[in-house]
Amino acid sequence: MSHIPGVRQAQKQKTRQAIMDAALGLLEEQSLSSLGLREVTRAVGVAPTAFYRHFPSVADLGVALVEEALGSLHPMIRTTVSPAEDSDERIARAVELIAGHVSAHPAHVRFIARERHGGVQPVRDAIREQLARFAREVKAELAKDPMSAGWSDADLLMLAGLYVDQMLVTGSLFLEALETQDDQGAQDAQEAQDAQEEARRRAADTATRQMRLISIGRRHWLD
């Protein structure tokens, strides 16, 4: 019978993940502040009381979704500013990585974009803490670059914050491009695909130009 606790733990984790997945799906059309736990548990097919075995509140569920959405991105964020490549190569790689992430996880990106300034304070705080951590990690990478010689810690952190903010903007650009396909319901499949590809190209071009502008400012900051 020694295997029973492991089975129970696995089932508990499965139910917890099902609650998070259901909430994320429901949040496609509403904000977290309007989401009810009964709505979530109904979508999962469990009793409302089961919710509290996994999350003390809907706000705590939202914090868990923040961790799921952003927690795994730290290695990717650091690589986008790695000094191993020249500026244009770094920018191209950053844009490509962000586009791929948005394509793979649109619901998570949409959730963060909406709740970053949403009405649930613990969730706003969790997002802010994750973004501050991103900025510190980006700052550490920027400090390795010879171009950062002479920069103060405060200025490097400010620059890191600009890069993190721009990554969020880039994510939003690609999310809008992805949603272009959803707006083409009256057209045939090829027209919808062409429209999405054009929107994605425009998003990539805009994101690249914006990141280049930051890079230009960086090169002349100490002039």
Number of C-alpha atoms within 10 A of each C-alpha: 4 6 7 9 10 10 11 11 11 12 12 14 13 12 19 19 14 17 25 20 17 17 24 21 16 17 19 15 8 13 15 23 15 11 15 12 18 14 14 24 19 13 16 20 12 14 12 15 11 13 21 12 11 17 16 10 13 21 17 15 21 25 21 16 22 22 15 13 18 17 13 10 14 15 11 13 20 19 16 23 24 19 16 11 12 10 16 13 12 18 21 16 16 24 23 14 17 21 22 14 18 22 16 11 12 19 19 21 21 19 22 21 17 16 19 17 14 15 14 19 15 13 26 19 14 19 23 14 12 18 18 16 13 23 24 19 18 25 24 18 19 21 19 13 13 9 12 19 11 9 13 11 13 10 13 21 21 15 20 23 19 15 22 19 14 16 19 16 15 24 26 21 20 28 24 18 24 21 13 19 19 11 12 15 11 9 12 9 12 9 14 18 15 12 19 22 16 14 21 20 14 15 23 21 13 14 23 18 13 15 22 15 11 14 17 11 11 15 11 8 11 10 5
